[in-house]
């Protein structure tokens, strides 16, 4: 990379950082008693191809009314498809109730995904880069916001900024799941387009960590009169039913449902939709003429999801989804689909 390219990259990184995620504050943040370990919720180096390095990671000042927020940065990350990222930033913000988390998500969705919000983001980038590097509004492109099917609401979009003869892209993702508002930003390298499938996979991984940590920890009880280190409400009264439900869930296999599939076309991209009852690793495989091919495997939370498939040959296929939950319980579901030539 030339010195000029490095200067461009540094300027672009500084600019896209303005639109991505909450910034790290200098002051230490005091946590309420009983706060779950949100550091275990964010993306870990083990979730990526070996080589990613940890950047700043700590609790930061949460949004108004929220219990806590943890933010993380990873540098030198690579996806399993070979796409390289200059940095990956994510955060998890815990609210005392789902309504507050949903309200914040709705506001951020308007900020990032609405036409008015998108124009505001473009102006922000032009102001940050225009004076020194000559970036104009036409040099900034924001892709169409898409829904990822995570939690009770999610959106994702990719921002591309051209600077001189180079460009950089950043994928922005946010979602709300129960009383958690979370998000991540994937910043690419110079002149490398980003794929939404990476963002979708990492967002599912982030949500899976959230379910694993908060599902075990349970909700936080109200703080007593002595403040952050004060007593919480009686644990037996709060957690008895949660503990029993969790113990029962450890023995229950995940449930998979595949809706009826229409006739597909060869070489055309198709979505294989499924619903999942609990967090699990799900493998998607297809069989044609007795030959089985594994297409994709992802760790996904409960809810409605889909795998992307481009059939290479016509014929009658058997689709198999196999799920293994975090306790090792297994389940599988099959469906038949015709692929026309």
C-alpha positions in Angstrom: 0.0 0.0 0.0 1.4 3.4 -1.0 1.8 6.3 1.4 -1.1 8.1 -0.4 -3.3 5.0 -0.1 -2.5 4.8 3.6 -3.5 8.5 4.0 -6.7 7.9 2.2 -7.5 4.8 4.3 -6.9 6.7 7.5 -9.1 9.5 6.4 -11.9 7.1 5.3 -11.7 5.2 8.6 -12.0 8.3 10.6 -15.0 9.4 8.6 -16.9 6.1 8.6 -16.2 5.8 12.4 -18.5 8.8 12.8 -21.5 7.0 11.4 -21.0 3.6 12.8 -21.2 2.8 16.5 -20.9 4.5 19.9 -17.5 5.9 20.7 -15.3 4.9 23.6 -15.4 7.4 26.5 -12.4 8.2 28.6 -14.2 8.0 32.0 -14.6 4.7 33.8 -18.2 3.4 33.9 -19.6 2.1 37.2 -21.9 -0.9 36.7 -25.1 -1.7 38.7 -24.9 -4.7 40.9 -25.8 -8.0 39.2 -25.0 -6.8 35.7 -24.4 -9.8 33.4 -20.9 -10.1 31.8 -21.6 -8.3 28.5 -17.9 -8.8 27.5 -18.9 -12.4 26.7 -21.7 -11.2 24.4 -19.6 -9.4 21.7 -17.8 -11.0 18.8 -14.7 -12.9 19.9 -11.5 -13.6 17.9 -12.4 -17.3 17.9 -15.5 -16.4 15.9 -13.3 -15.3 13.0 -10.5 -16.7 10.9 -7.3 -16.8 13.0 -5.3 -13.6 12.8 -7.8 -11.0 14.3 -6.4 -8.8 17.0 -8.3 -7.2 19.9 -8.6 -3.4 20.0 -10.3 -1.2 22.6 -12.9 -3.2 24.6 -14.7 -1.9 27.6 -17.9 -0.8 29.2 -19.0 2.6 28.0 -21.6 5.1 29.0 -25.0 3.5 28.0 -27.9 5.3 26.4 -30.3 7.1 28.7 -32.2 4.7 30.9 -30.1 1.6 29.9 -28.4 -0.6 32.5 -25.1 -1.1 30.8 -23.3 -1.1 27.4 -20.2 -2.9 26.3 -18.3 -2.0 23.1 -15.5 -3.9 21.3 -13.1 -3.5 18.4 -11.3 -6.2 16.5 -8.7 -5.4 13.8 -7.2 -7.5 11.0 -10.3 -9.7 10.8 -11.2 -12.0 7.9 -14.3 -13.8 7.1 -14.3 -17.5 6.1 -15.0 -16.6 2.5 -11.6 -14.6 2.4 -13.0 -11.1 2.7 -10.7 -8.9 4.8 -11.8 -6.2 7.2 -9.8 -3.3 8.5 -11.8 -3.4 11.6 -14.9 -4.9 13.2 -16.7 -2.9 15.9 -19.7 -4.1 17.8 -21.7 -3.3 21.0 -24.3 -4.7 23.3 -26.6 -2.4 25.3 -28.8 -3.9 28.0 -32.0 -2.1 28.9 -34.2 -2.7 32.0 -37.1 -3.7 29.8 -37.8 -4.6 26.1 -39.8 -1.4 25.5 -36.8 0.9 26.1 -34.6 -1.3 23.8 -37.3 -1.2 21.1 -37.7 2.5 21.3 -33.9 3.1 20.8 -33.9 0.7 17.9 -36.7 2.5 16.2 -34.9 5.8 16.6 -31.7 4.4 15.2 -33.5 2.7 12.3 -35.0 6.1 11.4 -31.5 7.7 11.7 -29.8 5.1 9.4 -32.4 3.6 7.2 -34.9 6.4 6.4 -34.4 8.7 3.4 -34.0 11.7 5.7 -31.6 9.9 7.9 -29.5 8.7 4.9 -29.2 12.2 3.5 -28.0 13.4 7.0 -25.4 10.7 7.0 -24.1 11.7 3.6 -23.9 15.3 4.7 -21.9 14.2 7.7 -19.4 12.3 5.6 -19.0 15.2 3.2 -18.4 17.6 6.0 -15.8 15.2 7.5 -13.9 14.6 4.3 -14.9 17.3 1.8 -12.6 20.2 2.8 -9.4 18.2 2.8 -10.1 15.4 0.3 -12.7 16.9 -2.0 -15.4 14.4 -1.3 -18.9 15.4 -2.6 -22.3 14.0 -2.0 -22.1 12.0 -5.2 -19.0 10.2 -3.9 -21.1 8.6 -1.1 -23.4 5.7 -1.8 -25.7 4.1 0.8 -27.2 0.7 -0.2 -30.8 -0.3 0.3 -31.5 -1.2 4.0 -32.4 -4.9 4.3 -33.9 -6.9 7.2 -31.8 -9.8 8.6 -34.6 -11.6 10.5 -32.8 -11.3 13.8 -34.6 -10.7 17.1 -37.8 -8.6 16.9 -36.3 -6.1 14.5 -33.1 -5.7 12.5 -31.7 -3.7 9.6 -28.4 -3.6 7.7 -27.0 -1.4 5.0 -23.6 -0.8 3.3 -22.0 2.6 2.9 -19.5 3.2 0.2 -17.2 6.3 0.1 -15.1 7.2 -2.9 -12.0 9.2 -2.2 -9.9 10.1 -5.2 -9.3 6.9 -7.1 -10.1 4.5 -4.2 -13.1 3.5 -2.2 -13.9 1.8 1.1 -17.2 0.2 2.3 -18.7 -0.3 5.7 -21.6 -2.5 6.6 -23.8 -1.3 9.4 -26.1 -3.6 11.3 -28.4 -3.1 14.3 -31.0 -5.2 15.9 -33.2 -5.5 19.0 -33.8 -8.8 20.8 -35.8 -8.6 24.0 -34.2 -6.1 26.3 -31.0 -5.9 24.3 -30.1 -3.4 21.6 -27.0 -4.4 19.7 -25.1 -3.7 16.5 -21.9 -4.0 14.6 -19.9 -2.3 11.8 -17.7 -4.1 9.4 -15.1 -1.8 7.7 -13.5 -3.2 4.6 -10.2 -2.6 3.0 -9.4 -0.3 0.1 -11.2 -1.2 -3.1 -12.8 -4.4 -1.7 -16.6 -4.7 -1.9 -18.3 -6.3 1.1 -20.8 -9.1 1.2 -23.9 -8.9 3.3 -23.7 -12.6 4.0 -20.7 -11.9 6.3 -22.6 -9.3 8.2 -25.6 -11.5 8.5 -23.5 -14.4 9.8 -21.6 -12.2 12.3 -24.9 -10.6 13.5 -26.3 -14.1 14.1 -23.2 -15.0 16.0 -23.5 -11.8 18.1 -27.1 -12.6 18.9 -26.2 -16.2 19.7 -23.7 -15.0 22.3 -26.3 -12.7 23.8 -28.8 -15.6 24.1 -26.1 -17.8 25.7 -25.0 -15.3 28.2 -28.3 -13.7 29.2 -30.2 -17.0 29.0 -27.8 -18.4 31.7 -27.5 -15.3 33.7 -31.1 -14.3 33.8 -32.6 -10.9 34.4 -31.0 -8.4 36.8 -32.9 -7.7 40.0 -33.6 -4.2 41.2 -30.8 -2.5 43.1 -31.4 -1.8 46.8 -31.1 1.5 48.6 -27.3 1.2 49.1 -26.7 1.8 45.3 -24.7 -0.1 42.8 -23.4 -2.6 45.5 -26.7 -2.8 47.3 -28.8 -5.9 47.8 -31.0 -7.2 45.0 -34.4 -8.7 45.3 -34.8 -12.2 46.7 -33.0 -14.5 44.2 -35.3 -17.5 44.9 -38.4 -15.4 44.0 -37.0 -14.1 40.8 -35.0 -16.9 39.4 -36.9 -20.1 40.5 -39.1 -20.4 37.4 -36.3 -19.2 35.1 -33.9 -21.8 36.4 -36.5 -24.6 36.1 -37.2 -23.6 32.5 -33.6 -23.4 31.6 -32.9 -26.9 33.1 -35.8 -28.3 31.1 -34.6 -26.6 27.9 -31.2 -28.3 28.2 -32.9 -31.6 27.5 -35.1 -30.5 24.7 -33.9 -30.8 21.1 -34.4 -27.8 18.8 -37.4 -27.8 16.5 -37.0 -27.0 12.8 -39.8 -26.1 10.4 -39.4 -25.7 6.6 -42.3 -24.1 4.9 -43.5 -25.5 1.6 -41.0 -24.7 -1.2 -42.1 -23.5 -4.7 -40.4 -24.7 -7.9 -37.0 -23.2 -8.2 -34.9 -22.3 -11.3 -31.5 -23.6 -12.1 -28.7 -21.0 -11.6 -31.1 -18.7 -9.9 -30.6 -17.6 -6.3 -33.2 -19.0 -3.9 -33.9 -18.5 -0.2 -34.6 -21.6 1.8 -36.6 -20.3 4.8 -36.8 -22.1 8.1 -37.9 -21.4 11.7 -35.9 -22.6 14.7 -37.1 -22.9 18.3 -33.8 -22.2 20.1 -30.2 -21.2 19.4 -28.3 -23.9 17.5 -25.7 -24.7 14.9 -27.7 -25.4 11.7 -26.3 -27.2 8.6 -27.9 -26.8 5.3 -27.4 -29.7 2.8 -29.0 -30.8 -0.5 -29.2 -34.3 -2.1 -29.6 -35.0 -5.8 -29.3 -38.5 -7.3 -27.9 -39.9 -4.0 -25.1 -37.3 -3.8 -25.3 -35.0 -0.8 -23.6 -31.6 -0.7 -23.2 -29.4 2.4 -24.0 -25.8 1.4 -23.6 -23.8 4.6 -23.5 -24.0 8.4 -24.3 -21.1 10.8 -24.9 -20.6 14.5 -28.3 -18.9 14.6 -30.7 -17.9 17.4 -34.4 -18.8 17.6 -36.7 -17.3 15.1 -37.2 -17.2 11.3 -34.1 -17.4 9.1 -33.0 -18.5 5.6 -30.1 -20.0 3.7 -29.1 -18.8 0.2 -28.8 -21.4 -2.5 -28.0 -21.3 -6.2 -28.9 -24.7 -7.7 -26.4 -25.8 -10.3 -28.4 -28.6 -11.9 -32.1 -29.3 -12.5 -33.8 -32.2 -10.8 -35.7 -33.2 -7.7 -33.7 -32.3 -4.6 -34.0 -33.3 -1.0 -33.2 -30.4 1.4 -31.9 -31.3 4.8 -31.5 -29.0 7.8 -29.7 -30.4 10.8 -29.5 -28.5 14.1 -27.4 -29.1 17.2 -28.1 -26.8 20.1 -25.6 -25.6 22.7 -26.3 -28.6 25.0 -25.7 -31.1 22.1 -29.3 -32.0 21.4 -29.9 -32.8 17.7 -32.8 -32.5 15.3 -33.2 -32.6 11.5 -35.9 -31.7 9.0 -36.1 -32.5 5.3 -38.2 -31.2 2.4 -38.3 -31.9 -1.3 -38.1 -29.2 -4.0 -38.1 -29.3 -7.8 -35.4 -27.3 -9.7 -36.5 -26.6 -13.3 -34.0 -26.2 -16.1 
